[in-house]
Amino acid sequence: MGGVWWDENSRLKRKRWERHQKLPDMLNTYQPHGGLRGTCSYSYFPCMPLKCNAEKATYRWILEPNSSLLHKYQLIELIEGAYLEGNKSLSNWDVFTHIPGHIKDDSDGDIADDHYHLYMILYILVKNFTNLLATGGRFGKVNSVGITFYNRLIDALLLKGIQPFVTLNHYDVPQDLEDQYGAWLNPQIQKDFGHYADVCFKAFGKKVKYWSTLNEPNVVVILGFITGEYPPQHCSKPYGDCLSGDSNIEPYIAAHNIILAHATAVEIYKKKYQVKQGGSIGIAISARWYEPLRDIPADCLAVQRALAFDIAWFLDPVIFGEYPPEMRQVLSLRLPTFSSEDRRKLQHKLDFIGINHYTSKYVKDCIFSPCEGGKTESTAFVMSTGERNGIPIGTPTSMPDNYVFPDGMEKIIMYIMQRYNNIPMFITENGYAQGSTSNDPTTDMLNDTSRVEYLHGYLTSLTRAVRQGADVRGYFIWSLLDNFEWLYGYTQRFGLYHVNFETQERTPRLSAKWFKEFLEGPEVIERMNRDLECLRSIY
C-alpha cells in the first residue's frame, strides 16, 4: 500500500487500536464513565414508538406497541473504524481520506469511535459493500467475517429490545468498482448493488424489519459529480477545478444509475423476501428547506425549483417513475430517460421515505434576476444564502451553512407529505453541531444548552406536522456519539455523548440526559426546561 497507509500517524493509531484489542472480554459489561443505567443505558434507548398525543404537552410522544421508532443514529464510515480488518476491502472514502489535504484536520476514519471492537455500545446499523463483499462486486466472494460481525451486532440489538434500522449504503463505494468501471457512472453498478442487497436480505432479513437502500444519494451526486468535493472528485468549471469530470453531464448519469440501483434492490426485496420476512424498504434523502429571499413570485418559483433539484430529483422517479417536471423544463434532454425495463423495475414502490433535515436557507431566482456567480441550469438557476439584508435566517451553528430554523422541519415534512401522497416518513437524521478540536470534555462542551434548544424546537415543529396528518413513523437524532464527520474530520461534534478519540471514553452531555427525560414524559420535561433556563443564565 505504500507510505500513504502506514505512515507514522497510522502507526500511532495502530497502537491505540492494539490497546482497544484488549477489551473484548469487557464488551458484555462495558459501561463508560457517567453512563446512564437501566433500560435506557448510556449508549442507546429501547425502541420508542413515535406518535403525537395532542392532549398532552407540546411535543409529548406516547408509546404504542409496534407503531414506530424513536432513535439515535450512527454510521459505519463515521464511527466503525477497523478499516483494514475483518477481510474488508477498501472503499473510495478509505482512499480519499488518506490523501493529505482532503479532510479539514487531516484526520481519517481508520479508528473513529472504534465501533468495530466496542459494538455493544451501538444500536443502529449501516452496512456497505466493502465489509460484506470481498471485492465489492457480484463476482467476488461474500465476506463471512463481515456477515458474522453484523449478525452478532443485530443479535445484541434485539437482545436489548432495539429494532435495527439498516441502511445499505451511505456515500462510500468499493474502490475496486471505481477502478474497474467508474462505479456510479456505469450501469454495471446496478447489478452489483442488487447482488450486495440480496446478500444482506438473505443474511439478515429474518431479523431486520427496516431497510433503507441509500442515504443521501443527492449529496453523493452534488458533492461528488458537480462540485467535486467528495469522491470521486469529478467536476468542471465553474463548479470546481477537478482533474476529470463534467459537471453538466456526469451528475445526471450518476443519479440515473443510483436511482436504478435503488430500484433493483427494492425489486429483489419485494419479490424474494418481503412477504416471508415482513419488513419494509425505503430510501433516505437529504432535505433542506428553502424560503424565498424576496416576497415575489419569481423567488417563490425558485423555491420550487430548488426543492425539485434537491429532493424530487430522486424521489419523483422512485415514486412516480419519472424525473420532476421542474427539472425536465430546465434541463430538457440533458436528463436521461427511463426505458420500458427501467419503468417496470420502478413499479416496485418504496414503503417509506427517510428525511434527513438539519437546516434551511433562502433562495433567489436567477432567471429573471441578476445573480452573483453566474448560476446555471445545474443549480436550478437559483442562488442560496443564509442571510436576508444581513440578518441570518436563524442562529448560525459551527457547521458552515447550518442555521437553527425549526419551522423548516414542519415545512419540509408537509412538502413531502403533499407531493408524495403522505407515504410513511421517518426523520432519519436531525441534529446540532458543536465546533471543537479538543478531546477534553470541557464544561462548555458538556452543557450543550444550544443543542437542547435545537432539539426542543425541531421536535415541536415535527409535532405540528404530525397534528396536520403527516404520517411520520419515527425520529432519529444525529447523533449518538461524536464521530468522524466527512470533510470536517473531528472538528464538528454532533453527539449526545462526547467522545475522547484518544481514549475512546464517552461522556454524556446535558442533551443525553434531556433526551432520556424527554422520552419519560411531559412532567419530567417541564422540570428539565426549568433546569435549562437556569443553565442558560449561567452559561
C-alpha positions in Angstrom: 0.0 0.0 0.0 3.0 2.3 0.4 3.5 5.2 2.9 0.1 6.6 2.4 -1.4 3.8 4.5 1.3 3.2 7.1 2.9 6.5 7.9 3.9 7.5 11.5 0.4 8.7 12.2 -1.0 5.4 11.2 1.4 3.5 13.4 0.3 5.6 16.4 -3.3 4.8 15.6 -2.4 1.2 15.3 -1.0 1.3 18.9 -4.3 2.8 20.0 -6.2 0.0 18.2 -4.0 -2.6 19.8 -4.9 -1.1 23.2 -8.6 -1.5 22.4 -8.0 -5.1 21.2 -7.6 -5.9 24.9 -11.2 -5.1 25.6 -13.3 -7.9 24.0 -13.8 -9.6 27.4 -15.4 -6.4 28.7 -17.8 -5.9 25.8 -20.8 -7.6 27.5 -20.5 -5.3 30.6 -18.9 -2.2 29.0 -20.2 1.0 30.5 -18.2 4.1 30.0 -17.8 6.7 32.8 -21.0 8.5 33.5 -23.2 6.1 31.6 -26.9 6.0 32.1 -28.1 2.8 33.6 -31.1 0.5 33.4 -33.4 0.1 30.4 -32.0 3.4 29.0 -28.3 2.5 29.0 -25.6 5.1 28.2 -25.5 4.1 24.5 -29.0 3.5 23.4 -32.6 3.7 24.2 -35.1 0.9 23.6 -37.2 1.2 20.5 -39.6 4.1 21.2 -42.7 4.5 19.0 -43.4 7.9 17.8 -47.0 9.2 18.0 -48.2 12.7 18.9 -50.7 13.0 21.7 -52.4 16.3 21.2 -53.9 16.2 24.7 -50.5 16.3 26.3 -47.6 18.6 26.2 -46.5 20.3 23.0 -44.2 17.5 21.9 -45.1 14.5 24.1 -44.6 11.2 22.4 -46.6 8.2 23.8 -45.7 4.6 23.5 -47.7 2.3 21.3 -46.5 -1.2 20.6 -45.3 -1.9 17.0 -46.1 1.7 16.0 -42.8 3.4 15.1 -39.3 4.3 16.1 -37.5 7.0 18.1 -33.7 6.6 18.0 -30.3 8.0 17.7 -28.3 7.4 14.6 -24.7 6.4 13.7 -22.9 5.3 10.5 -20.1 2.9 9.7 -17.6 5.2 7.9 -18.1 7.7 10.7 -17.9 5.5 13.8 -16.8 2.0 13.0 -13.0 2.2 12.4 -11.2 -1.0 11.7 -10.7 -0.1 8.0 -8.3 -2.9 7.3 -9.8 -5.6 9.5 -12.4 -8.4 9.0 -11.4 -9.0 5.4 -12.8 -5.7 4.5 -11.8 -4.2 1.1 -11.1 -0.5 0.6 -13.8 2.0 -0.2 -13.4 5.2 -2.1 -13.6 7.1 1.1 -10.8 5.0 2.6 -8.6 6.1 -0.2 -9.9 9.7 -0.2 -9.3 10.3 3.5 -5.7 9.2 3.3 -4.7 11.8 0.8 -3.3 14.9 2.6 -5.5 18.0 2.4 -8.8 16.4 1.8 -10.0 16.4 5.4 -10.1 19.7 7.4 -7.9 18.4 10.3 -6.0 15.8 8.2 -7.8 13.0 10.1 -9.4 9.9 8.8 -12.0 7.3 9.9 -9.5 4.5 10.5 -10.5 4.2 14.1 -13.2 6.8 14.6 -15.4 5.6 17.6 -13.8 2.1 17.3 -17.3 0.7 17.0 -15.9 -2.5 15.4 -14.4 -3.5 18.7 -16.9 -1.8 21.0 -20.0 -2.5 19.1 -22.0 -3.4 22.2 -22.4 0.3 22.7 -24.1 1.0 19.4 -27.6 0.3 18.1 -28.2 1.5 14.6 -26.7 -0.2 11.7 -25.3 0.8 8.3 -23.7 -1.7 6.1 -21.6 -1.2 3.0 -20.2 -3.1 0.0 -16.7 -3.3 1.3 -17.5 -5.0 4.6 -19.6 -7.8 3.1 -18.2 -8.5 -0.4 -14.5 -9.3 -0.8 -14.1 -7.3 -4.0 -17.2 -5.2 -3.7 -18.9 -6.7 -6.7 -21.1 -9.6 -7.7 -18.2 -11.7 -8.9 -16.3 -11.7 -5.6 -16.8 -13.9 -2.6 -19.1 -13.0 0.3 -17.1 -11.9 3.3 -18.1 -14.4 6.0 -16.3 -12.4 8.7 -18.4 -9.4 7.9 -21.6 -11.5 7.9 -20.7 -12.9 11.3 -19.9 -9.4 12.7 -23.2 -7.9 11.7 -25.2 -10.9 12.8 -23.7 -10.6 16.3 -24.4 -6.9 16.3 -28.0 -7.4 15.2 -28.5 -10.1 17.9 -27.1 -7.8 20.5 -29.6 -5.1 19.5 -32.6 -7.4 19.5 -31.5 -8.8 22.9 -31.8 -5.2 24.3 -35.2 -4.7 22.7 -33.9 -2.5 19.9 -35.2 -2.8 16.4 -32.3 -2.5 13.8 -32.9 0.1 11.1 -30.4 -0.8 8.4 -29.0 1.4 5.6 -27.3 -0.5 2.8 -25.1 2.3 1.6 -24.0 5.7 2.8 -21.7 7.6 0.4 -18.9 5.1 0.0 -18.5 2.5 -2.8 -15.8 -0.1 -3.2 -12.6 1.3 -4.7 -12.4 -1.8 -6.8 -15.6 -0.8 -8.6 -14.4 2.7 -9.0 -11.2 1.5 -10.6 -12.9 -1.2 -12.8 -15.7 0.8 -14.4 -16.3 4.1 -12.7 -18.8 3.0 -10.1 -21.9 5.2 -10.3 -21.1 6.4 -13.8 -21.6 2.8 -15.2 -24.9 0.8 -15.4 -23.0 -2.2 -14.2 -23.2 -0.9 -10.6 -27.0 -1.5 -10.7 -26.3 -5.3 -10.8 -23.5 -5.2 -8.3 -25.7 -3.2 -5.9 -28.5 -5.6 -6.4 -26.2 -8.5 -5.6 -25.0 -6.8 -2.5 -28.5 -6.0 -1.3 -29.6 -9.7 -2.0 -26.7 -10.9 0.2 -27.9 -8.6 3.0 -31.5 -9.5 2.7 -30.7 -13.2 2.8 -28.2 -13.0 5.7 -30.1 -10.6 8.0 -33.6 -10.2 6.7 -35.2 -12.5 9.2 -34.1 -10.2 12.0 -34.2 -6.8 10.2 -37.6 -5.1 9.6 -36.5 -1.8 8.2 -34.2 -1.3 5.2 -33.0 1.9 3.6 -31.3 1.4 0.3 -29.2 4.6 0.2 -28.6 7.5 2.5 -28.5 11.0 0.9 -27.8 10.0 -2.8 -28.5 13.6 -3.7 -25.4 14.6 -1.6 -23.3 11.9 -3.3 -24.2 13.3 -6.7 -24.0 17.0 -5.9 -20.7 16.9 -4.0 -19.1 14.0 -5.9 -20.0 15.0 -9.5 -20.9 18.7 -9.6 -18.6 20.4 -7.1 -16.1 17.6 -6.8 -15.6 17.9 -3.0 -16.4 14.3 -2.3 -15.1 11.2 -4.0 -14.7 10.5 -6.9 -13.9 14.2 -7.2 -15.4 14.7 -10.6 -16.3 18.3 -11.7 -15.7 21.0 -14.2 -15.6 24.8 -14.2 -17.3 27.0 -13.0 -18.4 24.5 -10.2 -14.9 23.3 -9.3 -11.4 22.6 -10.6 -11.1 18.9 -10.8 -8.7 16.7 -12.8 -11.6 15.0 -14.5 -15.4 15.2 -14.8 -18.1 17.1 -16.5 -20.5 18.9 -14.1 -23.0 19.4 -16.8 -23.3 15.7 -17.8 -22.0 13.3 -15.2 -24.3 14.2 -12.3 -27.3 13.1 -14.3 -25.7 9.8 -15.3 -24.6 9.0 -11.7 -28.1 9.9 -10.4 -29.8 7.7 -13.0 -27.7 4.7 -12.0 -28.2 5.4 -8.3 -32.0 5.5 -8.8 -32.0 2.3 -10.8 -29.7 0.6 -8.3 -32.2 1.5 -5.6 -35.0 0.1 -7.9 -33.0 -3.1 -8.4 -32.7 -3.6 -4.6 -36.3 -2.8 -4.0 -37.4 -5.3 -6.7 -35.3 -8.1 -5.2 -36.7 -7.4 -1.7 -40.3 -7.2 -2.9 -40.1 -10.3 -5.0 -38.0 -12.6 -2.9 -38.1 -11.5 0.8 -40.7 -9.1 1.9 -43.7 -11.5 2.2 -41.8 -14.1 4.2 -39.6 -11.6 6.2 -42.3 -9.0 6.9 -40.1 -5.9 6.6 -40.2 -2.6 4.8 -37.8 -0.8 2.5 -37.3 2.8 1.6 -34.6 5.5 0.9 -33.3 8.4 2.9 -32.8 11.8 1.3 -31.0 15.0 2.4 -33.9 17.5 2.7 -33.0 21.2 3.3 -36.0 23.6 3.4 -35.9 26.8 1.3 -37.6 30.2 1.9 -38.0 32.8 -0.8 -35.4 35.6 -0.3 -37.9 38.2 -1.6 -41.7 38.1 -1.4 -42.1 38.0 -5.2 -43.4 35.2 -7.5 -40.1 34.6 -9.1 -38.4 33.7 -5.8 -41.4 31.5 -4.8 -40.9 29.6 -8.1 -37.2 29.5 -7.3 -38.1 27.7 -4.1 -40.0 25.0 -6.0 -37.1 24.6 -8.4 -34.6 24.3 -5.6 -36.6 21.6 -3.9 -37.1 19.7 -7.1 -33.3 19.8 -7.9 -32.5 18.8 -4.4 -35.2 16.3 -3.3 -37.6 15.4 -6.1 -34.7 14.6 -8.4 -34.5 11.3 -6.6 -37.9 10.8 -5.0 -40.1 11.5 -8.1 -38.5 8.7 -10.2 -38.8 6.1 -7.4 -42.4 7.1 -6.6 -43.8 8.3 -9.9 -41.4 6.7 -12.4 -40.2 10.0 -14.0 -38.0 12.9 -13.2 -39.7 16.1 -11.8 -41.2 18.4 -14.4 -39.3 21.3 -12.8 -36.0 19.6 -13.8 -37.2 18.5 -17.2 -38.2 22.0 -18.0 -34.8 23.4 -17.2 -32.5 20.6 -18.3 -34.6 19.1 -21.2 -32.7 16.3 -23.0 -29.8 16.5 -20.5 -31.8 14.3 -18.2 -31.7 10.6 -19.1 -34.9 8.8 -19.9 -36.2 5.6 -18.4 -36.5 2.5 -20.7 -39.5 0.2 -20.5 -37.5 -2.2 -18.4 -36.5 0.7 -16.1 -40.1 1.7 -15.7 -41.1 -1.9 -14.9 -38.5 -2.0 -12.2 -39.6 1.3 -10.8 -43.1 0.0 -10.4 -41.9 -1.7 -7.2 -42.6 1.2 -4.8 -40.8 2.0 -1.6 -42.6 1.7 1.7 -41.3 4.8 3.4 -39.3 8.0 2.8 -36.4 8.9 5.1 -35.9 12.6 5.7 -32.5 14.0 6.8 -33.2 17.6 7.9 -30.9 20.0 9.7 -31.4 23.5 8.4 -33.0 25.9 5.9 -31.8 28.7 3.6 -33.1 31.5 1.4 -33.2 31.2 -2.4 -33.3 33.9 -5.0 -34.4 33.5 -8.6 -31.6 33.8 -11.2 -33.7 33.5 -14.4 -35.3 36.9 -14.2 -32.9 38.5 -11.7 -29.1 39.0 -11.9 -27.2 36.7 -9.5 -23.6 36.7 -8.4 -21.5 33.8 -9.6 -23.5 33.2 -12.8 -25.8 30.4 -11.5 -26.6 27.9 -14.2 -29.1 25.2 -15.0 -27.2 22.6 -12.9 -28.1 24.7 -9.8 -31.7 25.2 -10.9 -31.0 28.9 -11.8 -31.2 29.8 -8.1 -28.8 31.3 -5.6 -29.0 30.2 -2.0 -28.0 32.3 1.0 -28.3 32.1 4.8 -29.0 35.8 5.2 -31.5 38.4 4.1 -30.5 42.0 4.4 -27.6 40.9 6.6 -29.8 39.0 9.1 -29.4 35.2 9.2 -32.4 33.0 8.7 -31.7 31.5 12.1 -28.9 31.3 14.7 -25.7 30.2 12.8 -24.1 27.0 14.1 -20.5 25.9 13.9 -21.3 23.8 10.8 -21.0 26.1 7.7 -24.4 26.9 6.1 -26.3 25.4 9.0 -28.8 27.6 10.8 -31.3 27.0 13.5 -34.7 27.3 11.8 -37.2 25.0 13.5 -40.1 25.9 11.2 -38.2 24.2 8.4 -38.9 20.8 9.9 -42.7 21.2 9.7 -42.4 22.8 6.2 -40.2 20.1 4.7 -42.4 17.3 6.1 -45.6 19.0 4.7 -43.9 19.4 1.3 -43.0 15.7 1.1 -46.4 14.7 2.5 -48.3 16.7 -0.1 -46.1 15.9 -3.1 -46.0 12.1 -2.4 -49.5 11.4 -1.0 -48.4 11.0 2.6 -46.2 8.0 2.1 -45.0 7.0 5.6 -41.9 9.0 6.6 -39.1 8.7 9.1 -36.9 11.6 10.2 -33.7 9.7 9.7 -31.3 12.5 10.7 -31.7 15.7 12.7 -29.1 17.2 14.9 -26.9 20.1 16.1 -23.1 20.6 15.6 -20.6 22.0 18.1 -17.2 23.0 16.7 -14.3 21.7 18.7 -10.8 20.2 18.1 -10.3 19.2 21.7 -10.7 15.7 23.0 -11.3 17.1 26.5 -14.9 17.1 27.7 -14.9 20.8 28.8 -17.8 22.2 30.7 -19.0 24.2 27.7 -19.0 21.1 25.5 -20.9 19.0 28.0 -23.5 21.7 29.0 -24.8 21.8 25.4 -27.8 24.0 26.0 -27.9 25.1 22.4 -28.3 21.5 21.2 -31.1 21.0 23.7 -32.8 24.2 22.5 -32.4 23.0 18.9 -33.9 19.6 19.6 -36.8 21.2 21.5 -37.6 23.5 18.6 -37.3 20.9 15.9 -39.3 18.3 17.8 -42.0 20.9 18.4 -42.1 21.7 14.7 -42.3 18.0 13.9 -45.3 17.7 16.2 -47.1 20.4 14.3 -46.7 18.4 11.1 -47.9 15.2 12.8 -51.0 17.1 14.0 -51.7 18.1 10.5 -51.9 14.5 9.4 -48.3 13.8 8.3 -47.6 10.1 8.6 -44.3 10.3 10.4 -43.4 6.9 11.9 -40.1 7.7 13.7 -37.3 10.1 14.5 -33.6 9.7 14.7 -31.2 12.2 16.3 -27.9 12.7 14.6 -26.1 11.5 16.6 -25.5 9.2 19.5 -21.7 9.8 19.6 -19.3 12.4 18.3 -17.7 10.9 15.2 -15.7 11.4 12.0 -17.7 14.0 10.1 -16.6 13.5 6.5 -14.7 16.6 5.2 -14.7 18.1 8.7 -13.0 15.2 10.3 -13.3 15.5 14.1 -13.8 19.3 14.1 -17.6 19.1 14.3 -19.3 17.3 17.1 -23.0 16.2 16.8 -23.1 13.6 19.6 -25.3 13.4 22.7 -22.2 11.8 24.1 -18.8 13.5 24.0 -16.0 11.2 22.7 -12.4 11.4 23.5 -10.9 9.9 20.4 -7.6 9.2 22.1 -9.0 7.1 24.9 -12.5 6.3 23.4 -14.1 7.4 26.7 -17.7 8.5 26.2 -19.2 11.2 28.5 -22.9 12.1 28.4 -23.8 15.7 27.6 -26.7 17.6 29.0 -28.6 16.7 25.8 -28.3 13.0 26.6 -30.0 13.5 29.9 -32.5 15.8 28.3 -33.4 13.3 25.6 -33.7 10.5 28.2 -36.0 12.6 30.3 -37.9 13.7 27.2 -38.8 10.1 26.5 -40.1 9.6 30.0 -42.9 12.2 29.9 -44.1 15.8 29.9 -43.8 16.3 33.7 -40.1 15.4 33.6 -39.5 17.6 30.5 -41.2 20.6 32.3 -38.7 20.2 35.1 -35.8 19.8 32.6 -36.9 23.0 30.9 -36.7 24.9 34.1 -33.2 23.5 34.7 -32.3 24.5 31.2 -33.4 28.1 31.9 -31.1 28.1 34.9 -28.1 26.7 32.9 -28.7 29.3 30.2 -28.4 32.0 32.8 -25.1 30.6 33.9 -23.5 29.8 30.5 
